Amino acid sequence: MIEARHLRVLRAVAATGSFSAAARELGCTQPAVSQQMKALESSAGTTLLIRTGREMRLTQAGEALVRHASGILAGLTAAEEEVAAIAGLRAGRVRLVSFPSGSSTLVPGALAALRAAHPGTRVSLVEAEPPRSVEMLREGDCDIALAFRYGAPGAEWEDLVVRPLLTDRLIGLVPEAHRLSGTGAVTIAELAEESWIAGCPRCRRQLVEVCEEAGFTPRIDFATDDYPAVVGLVGAGLGVAVLPELAIESVRTKGVRTVTVEPAVEREIVALTLPDLAQVPAVAATLDRLSLAAAR
């Protein structure tokens, strides 16, 4: 196999015309130059240099190799510089996927802090709910997935690096004129006869499970992934809802009152990545900024 260090020596010999002059230019000994040239000829499988008097002359194969060596070495130098820039966070790219309420609350502060600290690192953002966001991570379509899960941790993410960010409680939403609007806390059973407005599919399933544990099946009249739409429907008196506290932070709750729902229903918010990606400096820095944003 031809090595880059051998190409550098060959190029120096071709430029200077002798082993001794090449050794002076490269800062090594003449025997070292001779040894590396023998190794290169062995790898190439042919003679590359012929001694004519005190000078060395390239064979046709040697000329061809020198001609390609400049491009090869220039490309290698460029690659080394780019890798060094990425490792030093002077460059790099992170593809982030997040669910909507995470995009509007955790992501902006995290990315602003990342840009301030490492302006050469670029982050792209697309939105997807779990489990699709987790599938995108495993399929190589993103580097970090902001995701959530309800209940006790299972084995669904055991092949991933899991960075816990925060615990998000579900909050009840009722119209301003609702009989329970002035109540500090309500049980889910007190809402059994209400019309419901449900959120994303995963949150919808969780709502049904919680209600069924309380002894009733919710009558879901409206379902939408759009949190402002949920709030608008509740505000118009068309039903009640439960939303993650994180989602409520980014939505104007005009015409709506929030109530604490008992027993507490919580979801775990995490950032996920693959084990190998976790070692990439730009990905690690983004995970750190997401953790700081969640702590705030």
N, C-alpha and C positions, 0 to 999 in steps of 0.2 A: 504494500500500500504506500502510495506517495504521500509524504508528510509535508506540511507547510514549511517547517523549519529547513527541510532539505531544499525546497524551492527557493527560499531566501538565500541560501548559500550558493546555489547554482546561478542565481541572478547576479550575485556579487562577483562570482568568478567570471561570468560573461562580461560584466562591466569593467572589471579591473584587468583581466587577462592572465591572472596567475593566482595560485593558491595563497601565496604569501601576502599579496596585496589584498585579496579578499579577506584574509584573516585579520589584517590590520583594520579594514573597514568594519568588520563585524565585531571586533574586540575579542577575538579568540585566537587559538594557536593554529599554525599551519597543519599539524597532524590531525587536528579536529576537523578542519575543512576537508582534508583528504579522506578521512574516515566517513564523513557525511556524504561525500560525493560517491564513494563506493557503495554506500547503503542505497543511495538514490538510483544508481545504475542497476543495482540488484533488483530494486522494486520495479524499475522500468523495463528490465529484461533486455537492455541493449546499452551500447557504449554511447555516452553523451558528450565526452570531452576527449580530445586528442592533443598530446603535447607536441608542439612544434618549436624546437629550440627552447627558449626560456618562457614561452607563452603557451597558454592553453587555447585550443580552438574548438568551437562547438561542432559536433556532428549535425547531420540533418535532423536527427531525433532531438538532439540538444536544443537546436534552434526552435523547433516546434514547441518544446516544453517551456523554454524561456518566454516565447511569444504568449503562451497561455498563462504563465506564472504571474504576470503583472495583474491580469484581470482577477485571477484566483485570490491573490494576496490582497488586492484592493477590496474585493468582496468580503473576505474574511475580516479585514480591519473594520469595515463598515458594520459587519455583524457584531463584532466584539464591542464596538462603541455603542450600538443600539442596545445590546444586552446590558451593558454597564449602565446606560441611561435608565433602563427599566428597573434594574436592581436598585439603583439609587433614587427611584421615584422622580427622576427628571422627565420620564416618559412612561407610557403604559396605558392600558385600556382595561376597563372593568365593565362588563355587561350585567346590569342589575334588573331583576324582575321583582315587582312588588304588587301586593293587593292594594286596592284604591285608598283605604283609610291609612295605610302605611305610607303610600306615596304622598299624601297631603300633610302628614304630621311628622313622621320620623325622617323620611328621605331628604326633604329640603335642607334642614339644618345640618344633617350629616354631610351632604354633598357640598354645601357652602363651606363647611369647615375643612373638608378634604381639599377643595380647590384653593383655599387660602394657604394651606400648608404645603400642598404639592400641585402647583398650577400646571405642571406638565402631564398630570394624570387625567385622562378623559374617562368619563362615566356616561354610559347610555342607559336609558330607563324605558322599560315597557311594563304594562300592567297585565297581571294574570292572577287569578285566585288559586290557592291550593285545592286539589292536588296537581292541577295543570302546571303551576309554577315549578313544582318539585320535579315533574316529568321533564320540563325544559332544562333544568339543571343537569339531570342524569343524561339527557340526550345531547348535551354540549351546546345548547342554545343560549346559555347564560353562565355567568361565573358565580353570582350570588343570588339566592332566592329568599326574599322576605316572605315568611309564611306564618301560619298559626295552626293550632290544634286545640281541641277541647278534651277535657278529661285527662286521665293519667297517661304519661308517656308510654308508648308502645314500641314495637320494633320497626315501625314504618320508615324511620330515618336512621336506622342503625349503621348504614353504609356511608353516612354523611357526617361532616363536621357540623355540629349544632352549637350556635352561639345564642344562648338565651338573652333576650332583650328586656322584656317586661311581661307582667301579668295584666291582662285587660279584662275588666268586669263588664258584664252586660247590664245596661241601664234601660228602665222602662220609659216609654214615651206615651203620653196621653194628651188629648186635646185640652186646651185651656179650660174649657167649660165642663170637662169630665168630672164625674162625681168623686174621683180619686185624685184630682189634680193638686189638692192641697195636702195630700198625705205624704209623709216623709218616706215611708216604706210600705210596700204591698207584697203579698204573697202571689205567686203565679196563679194559684187557684182562684183568687179574687177576680181574675181577668178571664175566667173560663167561658163566660157568655158573650164576650166581646168579639167584634170583627177584628181580624188580624191583618197587618201588613208585614210581609216577610221579606227578608233580604236575600243575600246570595245563596246558592244551593246548599253549601255546607252549613251556613248559619240557619237556613230553613230546616234542615234535618235536625240540627241541635235544638231548635225551638220545639219541634214536634216531640222529640224525646223528652225534653224537660216538662212539657205540658202533660204528656202521657204518664210520666212519673207522678204528676200531681193529680192524676185521675181523670183527665179529659183530653179530647183531641181538638186542637184549635181550628176554628173556621177561618181559613186563609182566603180572604176576598181579593187581595192584591199581592203580587210578588214582583220585586224589582231589585236589580243589583245596584241601583243608583241611590245612594244614601240621602241626598237632598230630596229625591222623589219620595222616599219613605217619610221624611219629616214633613214634606208638603202635604202628603195624603193624611197623615195624622193631624196636622194643623187644620185641615179642612173638615175635621170631624168624621172621617171615613173609617176610623178604626184605631187600634193601639198597636204598638210594636215594641220590640226590644232591640237595641243596637249596642255594639261595642262602644265603650267610653271613648276609645281612640277615634271612632268615626264621628261621634257627636262633637268632639273638639273642633272639627274642621267644617261644621255645618251650622248655618244660622237656624236657630230653633224658634222662629217666629210662630206664635199661635200654639206652642207646644209646651208642656210641662214635663220635666224629668222626675222620675221616682225611682227609689232603690228597690230592686226586686229581691225578694227572699224566697227560698234559699239562694245564696250567691251562685251565679253561673259565671265562670271565668274561662278565658282562652289564653293560651301561652303564645306570645309573639317571639319568633326566633329568626335569626339569619342563618341560612344554610349554604354550605359550599362543599365541594369535593375535597378529600384529603390532600391531593396533590396541589389543587388550586390554593389551598390555605397557606401554602409556602410561598406563593407569589407575592412580592412586596406590595403591589398596588391593591390586591385583593385583601391582604391582611390589614392594610391601612384603612380600607373602606369598612371592613368589619369593626375595627376599633372606633371609627367615627360614628357608626350606627349605634354601638354600645353607649357612647357618650351622649348621643342625642336621646336615646331611650332613658338614660339616667336623669337627664334634665327634665 
